[in-house]
Amino acid sequence: MNMKKLSIAVLMTTGLIASTQAADVVAANNANFTQLCVTAAAGNRAAMHNEILASGYSRSFVAKNVQCNGQNIVSFIEHNGKNAHSMINTLNRSNTEVTITDLAENRVEETVNAG
């Protein structure tokens, strides 16, 4: 029974370590999109923000149009990036829509009596 518990613990630890390690991404050139991909994979939100500003593109444009190794940048970060959840939220927050409804507004329909 102890050997079984030890085997399960080793497998769980190995899986956890493998899932938290992201591949090191190296740029093939200095193109804007390449730099965005490398910065995104590094997992530093501040550096990503600065890189997007330096590129001249909007977050929304980057999230929808940048391709990294044949993948959309969001998918690329998900599979290869460090701090993936936070980086994806950084890119996708520009796609959020907010609607405000004034609940205190009084809407009174008037009926007109002809007569």
C-alpha positions as CSV (number, residue, x, y, z in Angstrom):
1,M,0.0,0.0,0.0
2,N,2.8,2.4,0.8
3,M,4.5,1.8,-2.6
4,K,1.2,2.6,-4.3
5,K,0.9,5.9,-2.5
6,L,4.5,6.7,-3.3
7,S,4.0,6.0,-7.0
8,I,0.9,8.2,-7.1
9,A,2.8,11.0,-5.3
10,V,5.7,10.8,-7.7
11,L,3.3,10.9,-10.8
12,M,1.4,13.8,-9.4
13,T,4.6,15.8,-8.7
14,T,6.0,15.0,-12.1
15,G,2.8,16.1,-13.8
16,L,2.7,19.3,-11.7
17,I,6.3,20.2,-12.6
18,A,5.8,19.5,-16.2
19,S,2.6,21.6,-16.4
20,T,4.2,24.6,-14.7
21,Q,7.3,24.8,-16.9
22,A,7.0,26.8,-20.0
23,A,9.3,26.4,-23.0
24,D,11.9,29.1,-23.5
25,V,11.0,31.0,-26.6
26,V,13.8,32.5,-28.8
27,A,13.1,35.1,-31.4
28,A,14.0,34.1,-35.0
29,N,14.1,37.8,-36.1
30,N,13.4,41.3,-34.8
31,A,10.0,41.8,-36.4
32,N,7.3,43.5,-34.3
33,F,5.1,40.4,-34.2
34,T,8.1,38.2,-33.2
35,Q,8.9,40.5,-30.4
36,L,5.3,40.4,-29.2
37,C,5.3,36.6,-29.2
38,V,8.6,36.4,-27.3
39,T,7.4,38.9,-24.7
40,A,4.0,37.3,-24.4
41,A,5.7,33.9,-23.7
42,A,7.9,35.4,-21.1
43,G,4.8,36.2,-18.9
44,N,5.7,39.7,-17.8
45,R,2.5,41.8,-18.1
46,A,4.3,45.2,-17.8
47,A,6.8,44.2,-20.6
48,M,3.9,43.0,-22.7
49,H,2.1,46.3,-22.2
50,N,5.3,48.2,-23.2
51,E,5.8,46.0,-26.2
52,I,2.3,46.6,-27.5
53,L,2.7,50.3,-27.1
54,A,6.0,50.2,-28.9
55,S,4.5,48.2,-31.8
56,G,1.8,50.8,-32.4
57,Y,-0.9,48.2,-32.4
58,S,-3.9,48.0,-30.0
59,R,-4.4,45.1,-27.6
60,S,-7.4,44.1,-29.5
61,F,-5.5,44.0,-32.8
62,V,-2.7,42.0,-31.2
63,A,-5.1,39.5,-29.7
64,K,-7.0,39.0,-33.0
65,N,-4.2,39.2,-35.6
66,V,-0.8,38.3,-34.3
67,Q,0.3,34.7,-35.1
68,C,3.1,33.0,-33.2
69,N,4.5,29.8,-34.8
70,G,1.3,29.4,-36.8
71,Q,-1.0,29.9,-33.8
72,N,-3.1,32.8,-32.6
73,I,-1.1,34.6,-29.9
74,V,-3.6,33.7,-27.2
75,S,-3.3,29.9,-28.1
76,F,0.5,30.3,-28.2
77,I,0.6,31.8,-24.7
78,E,-1.7,29.1,-23.4
79,H,0.6,26.4,-24.7
80,N,4.0,28.0,-24.4
81,G,3.8,30.9,-22.0
82,K,4.7,31.6,-18.4
83,N,2.0,33.2,-16.3
84,A,-0.4,32.2,-19.1
85,H,-3.7,33.0,-17.4
86,S,-2.6,36.6,-16.5
87,M,-1.2,37.2,-19.9
88,I,-4.3,36.0,-21.7
89,N,-6.4,38.2,-19.4
90,T,-4.2,41.2,-20.3
91,L,-4.8,40.6,-24.0
92,N,-8.4,39.7,-23.8
93,R,-9.6,42.5,-21.6
94,S,-9.9,44.8,-24.6
95,N,-12.6,42.4,-26.0
96,T,-14.9,43.0,-23.0
97,E,-18.1,44.9,-23.5
98,V,-19.8,46.8,-20.6
99,T,-23.4,47.8,-20.6
100,I,-24.8,50.2,-18.1
101,T,-28.6,50.2,-17.3
102,D,-29.9,53.0,-15.2
103,L,-32.3,51.2,-12.9
104,A,-33.4,54.4,-11.2
105,E,-34.6,55.9,-14.5
106,N,-38.4,56.3,-14.5
107,R,-40.0,55.2,-17.7
108,V,-43.6,56.1,-17.7
109,E,-45.6,55.4,-20.8
110,E,-48.4,57.9,-21.5
111,T,-51.6,56.9,-23.0
112,V,-53.6,59.4,-24.9
113,N,-57.4,59.2,-24.7
114,A,-59.1,60.4,-27.8
115,G,-62.3,61.7,-26.8
